[in-house]
Amino acid sequence: MTGTKNSIGSTIRTANVTAASTSTNAGTAHQAGAFAARGRGARASTRKPA
């Protein structure tokens, strides 16, 4: 029983870490995109390259 409880706890911990790193990556990408848009102008960043 104890082994099962420990594995469940570690699974939850792993899921939390994964979620945290995913949201951090998304936030970083969003900030980078916003920074690039500010640098080039919003219209240029939303238009697809020809």
PDB file of N, CA, C and O in Angstrom:
ATOM      1  N   MET A   1       0.823  -1.210   0.000  1.00  0.00           N
ATOM      2  CA  MET A   1       0.000   0.000   0.000  1.00  0.00           C
ATOM      3  C   MET A   1       0.865   1.272   0.000  1.00  0.00           C
ATOM      4  O   MET A   1       0.579   2.239  -0.707  1.00  0.00           O
ATOM      5  N   THR A   2       1.926   1.241   0.811  1.00  0.00           N
ATOM      6  CA  THR A   2       2.778   2.423   0.909  1.00  0.00           C
ATOM      7  C   THR A   2       3.426   2.728  -0.433  1.00  0.00           C
ATOM      8  O   THR A   2       3.524   3.890  -0.828  1.00  0.00           O
ATOM      9  N   GLY A   3       3.870   1.687  -1.138  1.00  0.00           N
ATOM     10  CA  GLY A   3       4.513   1.889  -2.433  1.00  0.00           C
ATOM     11  C   GLY A   3       3.563   2.545  -3.423  1.00  0.00           C
ATOM     12  O   GLY A   3       3.966   3.418  -4.192  1.00  0.00           O
ATOM     13  N   THR A   4       2.305   2.128  -3.405  1.00  0.00           N
ATOM     14  CA  THR A   4       1.318   2.709  -4.313  1.00  0.00           C
ATOM     15  C   THR A   4       1.110   4.183  -4.001  1.00  0.00           C
ATOM     16  O   THR A   4       1.041   5.024  -4.897  1.00  0.00           O
ATOM     17  N   LYS A   5       1.012   4.475  -2.708  1.00  0.00           N
ATOM     18  CA  LYS A   5       0.795   5.864  -2.297  1.00  0.00           C
ATOM     19  C   LYS A   5       1.967   6.731  -2.746  1.00  0.00           C
ATOM     20  O   LYS A   5       1.761   7.844  -3.230  1.00  0.00           O
ATOM     21  N   ASN A   6       3.178   6.242  -2.592  1.00  0.00           N
ATOM     22  CA  ASN A   6       4.354   7.005  -2.986  1.00  0.00           C
ATOM     23  C   ASN A   6       4.381   7.243  -4.487  1.00  0.00           C
ATOM     24  O   ASN A   6       4.726   8.337  -4.935  1.00  0.00           O
ATOM     25  N   SER A   7       4.021   6.230  -5.271  1.00  0.00           N
ATOM     26  CA  SER A   7       4.063   6.403  -6.724  1.00  0.00           C
ATOM     27  C   SER A   7       3.006   7.405  -7.178  1.00  0.00           C
ATOM     28  O   SER A   7       3.239   8.171  -8.114  1.00  0.00           O
ATOM     29  N   ILE A   8       1.850   7.405  -6.524  1.00  0.00           N
ATOM     30  CA  ILE A   8       0.816   8.388  -6.861  1.00  0.00           C
ATOM     31  C   ILE A   8       1.326   9.794  -6.551  1.00  0.00           C
ATOM     32  O   ILE A   8       1.144  10.718  -7.344  1.00  0.00           O
ATOM     33  N   GLY A   9       1.963   9.948  -5.393  1.00  0.00           N
ATOM     34  CA  GLY A   9       2.504  11.251  -5.012  1.00  0.00           C
ATOM     35  C   GLY A   9       3.545  11.735  -6.000  1.00  0.00           C
ATOM     36  O   GLY A   9       3.557  12.910  -6.365  1.00  0.00           O
ATOM     37  N   SER A  10       4.420  10.839  -6.438  1.00  0.00           N
ATOM     38  CA  SER A  10       5.464  11.263  -7.374  1.00  0.00           C
ATOM     39  C   SER A  10       4.869  11.563  -8.745  1.00  0.00           C
ATOM     40  O   SER A  10       5.367  12.435  -9.457  1.00  0.00           O
ATOM     41  N   THR A  11       3.816  10.855  -9.120  1.00  0.00           N
ATOM     42  CA  THR A  11       3.149  11.130 -10.398  1.00  0.00           C
ATOM     43  C   THR A  11       2.536  12.524 -10.380  1.00  0.00           C
ATOM     44  O   THR A  11       2.660  13.279 -11.345  1.00  0.00           O
ATOM     45  N   ILE A  12       1.876  12.858  -9.279  1.00  0.00           N
ATOM     46  CA  ILE A  12       1.267  14.184  -9.151  1.00  0.00           C
ATOM     47  C   ILE A  12       2.346  15.257  -9.174  1.00  0.00           C
ATOM     48  O   ILE A  12       2.187  16.296  -9.815  1.00  0.00           O
ATOM     49  N   ARG A  13       3.453  14.996  -8.463  1.00  0.00           N
ATOM     50  CA  ARG A  13       4.551  15.964  -8.431  1.00  0.00           C
ATOM     51  C   ARG A  13       5.103  16.181  -9.833  1.00  0.00           C
ATOM     52  O   ARG A  13       5.359  17.314 -10.240  1.00  0.00           O
ATOM     53  N   THR A  14       5.286  15.087 -10.569  1.00  0.00           N
ATOM     54  CA  THR A  14       5.802  15.187 -11.938  1.00  0.00           C
ATOM     55  C   THR A  14       4.844  15.993 -12.813  1.00  0.00           C
ATOM     56  O   THR A  14       5.271  16.834 -13.604  1.00  0.00           O
ATOM     57  N   ALA A  15       3.554  15.731 -12.664  1.00  0.00           N
ATOM     58  CA  ALA A  15       2.554  16.457 -13.452  1.00  0.00           C
ATOM     59  C   ALA A  15       2.604  17.950 -13.137  1.00  0.00           C
ATOM     60  O   ALA A  15       2.502  18.783 -14.037  1.00  0.00           O
ATOM     61  N   ASN A  16       2.763  18.284 -11.859  1.00  0.00           N
ATOM     62  CA  ASN A  16       2.834  19.696 -11.468  1.00  0.00           C
ATOM     63  C   ASN A  16       4.062  20.363 -12.065  1.00  0.00           C
ATOM     64  O   ASN A  16       3.979  21.491 -12.551  1.00  0.00           O
ATOM     65  N   VAL A  17       5.193  19.683 -12.036  1.00  0.00           N
ATOM     66  CA  VAL A  17       6.429  20.241 -12.588  1.00  0.00           C
ATOM     67  C   VAL A  17       6.281  20.440 -14.090  1.00  0.00           C
ATOM     68  O   VAL A  17       6.704  21.460 -14.634  1.00  0.00           O
ATOM     69  N   THR A  18       5.671  19.446 -14.765  1.00  0.00           N
ATOM     70  CA  THR A  18       5.479  19.543 -16.211  1.00  0.00           C
ATOM     71  C   THR A  18       4.580  20.726 -16.552  1.00  0.00           C
ATOM     72  O   THR A  18       4.870  21.492 -17.471  1.00  0.00           O
ATOM     73  N   ALA A  19       3.501  20.866 -15.814  1.00  0.00           N
ATOM     74  CA  ALA A  19       2.579  21.973 -16.062  1.00  0.00           C
ATOM     75  C   ALA A  19       3.274  23.308 -15.835  1.00  0.00           C
ATOM     76  O   ALA A  19       3.080  24.255 -16.598  1.00  0.00           O
ATOM     77  N   ALA A  20       4.083  23.380 -14.786  1.00  0.00           N
ATOM     78  CA  ALA A  20       4.781  24.627 -14.478  1.00  0.00           C
ATOM     79  C   ALA A  20       5.754  24.984 -15.591  1.00  0.00           C
ATOM     80  O   ALA A  20       5.820  26.139 -16.010  1.00  0.00           O
ATOM     81  N   SER A  21       6.508  24.001 -16.072  1.00  0.00           N
ATOM     82  CA  SER A  21       7.493  24.307 -17.109  1.00  0.00           C
ATOM     83  C   SER A  21       6.802  24.642 -18.426  1.00  0.00           C
ATOM     84  O   SER A  21       7.297  25.466 -19.195  1.00  0.00           O
ATOM     85  N   THR A  22       5.662  24.007 -18.689  1.00  0.00           N
ATOM     86  CA  THR A  22       4.927  24.302 -19.921  1.00  0.00           C
ATOM     87  C   THR A  22       4.408  25.732 -19.900  1.00  0.00           C
ATOM     88  O   THR A  22       4.520  26.453 -20.892  1.00  0.00           O
ATOM     89  N   SER A  23       3.843  26.141 -18.775  1.00  0.00           N
ATOM     90  CA  SER A  23       3.299  27.498 -18.701  1.00  0.00           C
ATOM     91  C   SER A  23       4.417  28.528 -18.753  1.00  0.00           C
ATOM     92  O   SER A  23       4.238  29.615 -19.302  1.00  0.00           O
ATOM     93  N   THR A  24       5.576  28.188 -18.182  1.00  0.00           N
ATOM     94  CA  THR A  24       6.717  29.105 -18.244  1.00  0.00           C
ATOM     95  C   THR A  24       7.176  29.265 -19.680  1.00  0.00           C
ATOM     96  O   THR A  24       7.460  30.377 -20.126  1.00  0.00           O
ATOM     97  N   ASN A  25       7.249  28.152 -20.411  1.00  0.00           N
ATOM     98  CA  ASN A  25       7.661  28.213 -21.812  1.00  0.00           C
ATOM     99  C   ASN A  25       6.685  29.047 -22.632  1.00  0.00           C
ATOM    100  O   ASN A  25       7.093  29.846 -23.475  1.00  0.00           O
ATOM    101  N   ALA A  26       5.401  28.856 -22.381  1.00  0.00           N
ATOM    102  CA  ALA A  26       4.390  29.616 -23.112  1.00  0.00           C
ATOM    103  C   ALA A  26       4.516  31.103 -22.801  1.00  0.00           C
ATOM    104  O   ALA A  26       4.411  31.939 -23.698  1.00  0.00           O
ATOM    105  N   GLY A  27       4.741  31.432 -21.525  1.00  0.00           N
ATOM    106  CA  GLY A  27       4.896  32.829 -21.141  1.00  0.00           C
ATOM    107  C   GLY A  27       6.115  33.450 -21.787  1.00  0.00           C
ATOM    108  O   GLY A  27       6.071  34.600 -22.226  1.00  0.00           O
ATOM    109  N   THR A  28       7.203  32.699 -21.849  1.00  0.00           N
ATOM    110  CA  THR A  28       8.430  33.208 -22.456  1.00  0.00           C
ATOM    111  C   THR A  28       8.222  33.452 -23.944  1.00  0.00           C
ATOM    112  O   THR A  28       8.648  34.475 -24.479  1.00  0.00           O
ATOM    113  N   ALA A  29       7.565  32.506 -24.607  1.00  0.00           N
ATOM    114  CA  ALA A  29       7.305  32.650 -26.041  1.00  0.00           C
ATOM    115  C   ALA A  29       6.403  33.856 -26.291  1.00  0.00           C
ATOM    116  O   ALA A  29       6.602  34.602 -27.250  1.00  0.00           O
ATOM    117  N   HIS A  30       5.420  34.037 -25.429  1.00  0.00           N
ATOM    118  CA  HIS A  30       4.499  35.170 -25.579  1.00  0.00           C
ATOM    119  C   HIS A  30       5.252  36.486 -25.416  1.00  0.00           C
ATOM    120  O   HIS A  30       5.043  37.424 -26.185  1.00  0.00           O
ATOM    121  N   GLN A  31       6.123  36.552 -24.419  1.00  0.00           N
ATOM    122  CA  GLN A  31       6.898  37.772 -24.190  1.00  0.00           C
ATOM    123  C   GLN A  31       7.821  38.043 -25.364  1.00  0.00           C
ATOM    124  O   GLN A  31       7.966  39.187 -25.795  1.00  0.00           O
ATOM    125  N   ALA A  32       8.445  36.993 -25.882  1.00  0.00           N
ATOM    126  CA  ALA A  32       9.343  37.159 -27.023  1.00  0.00           C
ATOM    127  C   ALA A  32       8.562  37.668 -28.234  1.00  0.00           C
ATOM    128  O   ALA A  32       9.032  38.541 -28.963  1.00  0.00           O
ATOM    129  N   GLY A  33       7.366  37.113 -28.440  1.00  0.00           N
ATOM    130  CA  GLY A  33       6.527  37.543 -29.553  1.00  0.00           C
ATOM    131  C   GLY A  33       6.104  38.993 -29.405  1.00  0.00           C
ATOM    132  O   GLY A  33       6.110  39.752 -30.374  1.00  0.00           O
ATOM    133  N   ALA A  34       5.736  39.376 -28.186  1.00  0.00           N
ATOM    134  CA  ALA A  34       5.317  40.757 -27.946  1.00  0.00           C
ATOM    135  C   ALA A  34       6.489  41.709 -28.157  1.00  0.00           C
ATOM    136  O   ALA A  34       6.323  42.799 -28.704  1.00  0.00           O
ATOM    137  N   PHE A  35       7.665  41.290 -27.721  1.00  0.00           N
ATOM    138  CA  PHE A  35       8.863  42.116 -27.881  1.00  0.00           C
ATOM    139  C   PHE A  35       9.188  42.292 -29.362  1.00  0.00           C
ATOM    140  O   PHE A  35       9.509  43.392 -29.811  1.00  0.00           O
ATOM    141  N   ALA A  36       9.100  41.197 -30.113  1.00  0.00           N
ATOM    142  CA  ALA A  36       9.383  41.260 -31.552  1.00  0.00           C
ATOM    143  C   ALA A  36       8.358  42.149 -32.252  1.00  0.00           C
ATOM    144  O   ALA A  36       8.706  42.934 -33.134  1.00  0.00           O
ATOM    145  N   ALA A  37       7.090  42.020 -31.852  1.00  0.00           N
ATOM    146  CA  ALA A  37       6.039  42.835 -32.463  1.00  0.00           C
ATOM    147  C   ALA A  37       6.290  44.312 -32.195  1.00  0.00           C
ATOM    148  O   ALA A  37       6.089  45.153 -33.071  1.00  0.00           O
ATOM    149  N   ARG A  38       6.728  44.622 -30.983  1.00  0.00           N
ATOM    150  CA  ARG A  38       7.004  46.009 -30.639  1.00  0.00           C
ATOM    151  C   ARG A  38       8.181  46.523 -31.463  1.00  0.00           C
ATOM    152  O   ARG A  38       8.186  47.672 -31.905  1.00  0.00           O
ATOM    153  N   GLY A  39       9.174  45.665 -31.663  1.00  0.00           N
ATOM    154  CA  GLY A  39      10.362  46.075 -32.402  1.00  0.00           C
ATOM    155  C   GLY A  39      10.064  46.360 -33.865  1.00  0.00           C
ATOM    156  O   GLY A  39      10.568  47.334 -34.424  1.00  0.00           O
ATOM    157  N   ARG A  40       9.250  45.519 -34.488  1.00  0.00           N
ATOM    158  CA  ARG A  40       9.012  45.649 -35.933  1.00  0.00           C
ATOM    159  C   ARG A  40       7.740  46.409 -36.255  1.00  0.00           C
ATOM    160  O   ARG A  40       7.553  46.861 -37.385  1.00  0.00           O
ATOM    161  N   GLY A  41       6.865  46.552 -35.272  1.00  0.00           N
ATOM    162  CA  GLY A  41       5.538  47.100 -35.554  1.00  0.00           C
ATOM    163  C   GLY A  41       4.542  45.952 -35.604  1.00  0.00           C
ATOM    164  O   GLY A  41       4.823  44.912 -36.198  1.00  0.00           O
ATOM    165  N   ALA A  42       3.381  46.132 -34.987  1.00  0.00           N
ATOM    166  CA  ALA A  42       2.431  45.037 -34.825  1.00  0.00           C
ATOM    167  C   ALA A  42       1.958  44.482 -36.159  1.00  0.00           C
ATOM    168  O   ALA A  42       1.741  43.277 -36.281  1.00  0.00           O
ATOM    169  N   ARG A  43       1.793  45.337 -37.162  1.00  0.00           N
ATOM    170  CA  ARG A  43       1.254  44.857 -38.431  1.00  0.00           C
ATOM    171  C   ARG A  43       2.226  43.906 -39.112  1.00  0.00           C
ATOM    172  O   ARG A  43       1.814  42.891 -39.673  1.00  0.00           O
ATOM    173  N   ALA A  44       3.493  44.225 -39.068  1.00  0.00           N
ATOM    174  CA  ALA A  44       4.496  43.383 -39.712  1.00  0.00           C
ATOM    175  C   ALA A  44       4.558  42.014 -39.043  1.00  0.00           C
ATOM    176  O   ALA A  44       4.784  41.011 -39.720  1.00  0.00           O
ATOM    177  N   SER A  45       4.359  41.954 -37.719  1.00  0.00           N
ATOM    178  CA  SER A  45       4.487  40.693 -37.010  1.00  0.00           C
ATOM    179  C   SER A  45       3.300  39.772 -37.252  1.00  0.00           C
ATOM    180  O   SER A  45       3.443  38.552 -37.177  1.00  0.00           O
ATOM    181  N   THR A  46       2.115  40.343 -37.543  1.00  0.00           N
ATOM    182  CA  THR A  46       0.941  39.504 -37.750  1.00  0.00           C
ATOM    183  C   THR A  46       0.844  39.028 -39.198  1.00  0.00           C
ATOM    184  O   THR A  46       0.194  38.019 -39.470  1.00  0.00           O
ATOM    185  N   ARG A  47       1.466  39.723 -40.110  1.00  0.00           N
ATOM    186  CA  ARG A  47       1.416  39.308 -41.510  1.00  0.00           C
ATOM    187  C   ARG A  47       2.366  38.147 -41.741  1.00  0.00           C
ATOM    188  O   ARG A  47       3.477  38.137 -41.213  1.00  0.00           O
ATOM    189  N   LYS A  48       1.935  37.166 -42.529  1.00  0.00           N
ATOM    190  CA  LYS A  48       2.804  36.032 -42.825  1.00  0.00           C
ATOM    191  C   LYS A  48       3.845  36.446 -43.862  1.00  0.00           C
ATOM    192  O   LYS A  48       3.554  37.242 -44.755  1.00  0.00           O
ATOM    193  N   PRO A  49       5.058  35.904 -43.742  1.00  0.00           N
ATOM    194  CA  PRO A  49       6.071  36.224 -44.748  1.00  0.00           C
ATOM    195  C   PRO A  49       5.649  35.744 -46.132  1.00  0.00           C
ATOM    196  O   PRO A  49       5.014  34.696 -46.248  1.00  0.00           O
ATOM    197  N   ALA A  50       5.980  36.471 -47.159  1.00  0.00           N
ATOM    198  CA  ALA A  50       5.556  36.133 -48.519  1.00  0.00           C
ATOM    199  C   ALA A  50       6.245  34.863 -48.992  1.00  0.00           C
ATOM    200  O   ALA A  50       6.015  34.418 -50.116  1.00  0.00           O
TER     201      ALA A  50
END
